[in-house]
Amino acid sequence: MTYPIAPTPAGRIWRFGNNVDTDAMAPAVLMKSPLPVLARHCLASLRPEFPGSVRAGDVLVAGTNFGMGSSREQAPQALRELGVGAVVAQSFAGLFYRNAINLGLPVLVCADTSRLADGEHVVLDLDAARLRLDDGNVVACEPIPEFLRQILAAGGLVPHLKRRLGKA
């Protein structure tokens, strides 16, 4: 079951490193599987406990080049299927970034993710593009342009276009 993205994603931080490949999120051998099956293997090659332990609203934090590799829409779909509230990284592969936005998964560029520790609780304010930790510290990210926030608020590009064209 795909979870709707909360207006204010909040949850545990899951830390990943640099160059997280789309194949780690959507393994090639499972590409013909139904999305729930694929999602059960999402990022398991990097953190075996992830797909079974991640909860709705949790936030992935990564280094540079998150989502590198092939242009698999299934990669952000698998993250959404697991309930991931957002991905925060120092940089993203361009195709992954666009696929994530188009599928309604918030992605934020944050130059300094060093204060975002694995296992900490965080609340994400998408409009202000910042994360608030339980200790009160705030980590700023690059603002998401308004037109992209509208796509995210609609749940992705297709629902956004349906609303704009009066077909929702």
C-alpha positions in Angstrom: 0.0 0.0 0.0 1.4 3.4 -0.9 1.2 5.9 1.9 0.2 9.5 1.1 3.0 11.9 1.8 2.2 13.9 4.9 2.2 17.7 4.6 4.8 17.6 7.4 6.9 14.5 7.1 8.3 13.4 10.4 10.0 10.4 11.7 13.3 8.6 12.0 16.4 9.5 10.0 17.8 6.7 7.9 21.4 7.6 6.8 22.9 6.5 3.6 26.2 7.4 1.9 27.2 8.7 -1.5 26.2 7.3 -4.9 23.2 5.4 -3.8 22.2 3.6 -7.0 18.6 3.1 -8.3 19.4 -0.6 -8.5 19.7 -0.6 -4.7 16.2 0.8 -4.5 14.6 -1.2 -7.3 16.8 -4.3 -8.0 16.8 -5.3 -11.6 15.9 -8.9 -10.9 12.6 -7.8 -9.4 11.6 -5.2 -12.0 8.7 -7.3 -13.2 7.4 -7.9 -9.7 4.4 -6.1 -8.2 5.4 -2.9 -6.4 4.8 -4.3 -2.9 7.3 -7.2 -3.6 9.9 -4.8 -5.1 9.6 -2.5 -2.1 10.3 -5.3 0.3 13.8 -5.3 -1.2 14.3 -1.5 -1.5 17.8 -0.6 -0.2 18.2 -4.0 1.5 21.6 -4.5 -0.2 22.8 -1.4 1.7 20.9 -1.9 4.9 19.1 -5.2 5.2 16.9 -4.0 8.0 15.6 -1.0 6.1 12.6 -2.3 4.1 11.1 -4.1 7.2 11.8 -1.3 9.7 11.1 1.9 7.9 7.9 3.6 8.9 5.6 6.1 7.3 7.1 9.6 7.5 10.7 8.5 8.0 13.3 10.6 6.2 16.2 9.3 4.2 19.4 11.3 4.4 22.3 10.8 2.0 25.4 12.3 0.6 26.1 13.1 -3.0 24.6 11.7 -6.2 21.6 10.0 -4.6 19.6 8.1 -7.2 22.5 7.6 -9.7 22.1 4.9 -12.3 19.3 4.0 -14.6 16.1 6.1 -14.8 13.8 3.8 -12.9 10.5 5.2 -11.8 10.2 2.2 -9.6 13.0 3.5 -7.3 11.0 6.5 -5.9 7.8 4.4 -6.2 9.4 1.8 -3.9 10.4 4.5 -1.4 6.8 5.8 -1.4 5.4 2.3 -1.1 7.4 1.9 2.1 6.1 5.3 3.4 9.3 7.3 3.2 8.3 10.9 3.8 11.2 12.6 2.0 14.8 12.2 0.8 17.3 14.8 1.8 20.7 14.6 0.1 23.7 16.8 -0.7 22.9 16.2 -4.4 20.7 14.0 -6.6 21.0 12.4 -10.0 18.8 14.6 -12.2 16.6 11.8 -13.5 15.9 10.5 -10.0 15.1 14.0 -8.7 12.5 14.6 -11.5 11.0 11.1 -11.2 10.7 11.6 -7.4 8.9 14.9 -7.8 6.7 13.6 -10.6 5.7 10.6 -8.3 5.0 12.9 -5.3 8.1 12.0 -3.2 9.7 15.1 -1.7 13.4 15.5 -2.4 15.5 18.3 -0.8 19.0 19.3 -1.5 20.9 20.1 1.7 24.5 21.0 1.5 25.3 20.1 5.1 23.7 16.8 6.3 26.4 16.2 8.9 24.1 17.2 11.8 21.5 14.7 10.7 22.4 11.5 12.5 21.0 8.0 11.8 18.1 7.1 14.1 17.4 10.7 15.2 13.8 12.0 15.0 13.2 14.9 12.5 10.3 17.0 11.4 10.5 18.4 7.9 8.9 21.7 6.9 8.7 21.5 3.1 7.5 25.1 2.6 10.4 26.5 4.6 12.8 23.8 3.4 14.2 22.9 6.8 14.5 20.1 9.2 13.9 20.4 12.9 15.6 18.0 15.2 14.3 17.0 18.6 17.1 19.0 20.3 15.7 22.2 18.6 18.5 22.5 16.0 17.4 23.4 12.5 19.1 22.3 9.3 18.3 24.5 6.2 18.0 23.0 2.7 17.6 24.6 -0.7 14.0 25.9 -1.2 11.8 23.9 -3.4 10.3 26.1 -6.1 6.6 26.8 -5.7 5.6 25.0 -8.9 7.3 21.8 -7.7 5.7 22.1 -4.2 2.3 22.2 -6.0 3.1 19.0 -7.8 4.2 17.4 -4.5 1.1 18.7 -2.7 -1.1 17.1 -5.4 0.6 13.7 -4.9 2.6 13.9 -8.2 2.5 15.2 -11.7 -0.5 13.2 -13.0 -2.8 14.2 -10.1 -1.5 17.8 -10.4 -2.4 17.9 -14.1 -5.8 16.3 -13.5 -6.6 19.1 -11.0 -5.3 21.8 -13.2 -7.3 20.5 -16.2 -10.4 20.1 -14.0 -10.5 16.3 -14.3 -10.0 15.4 -10.7 
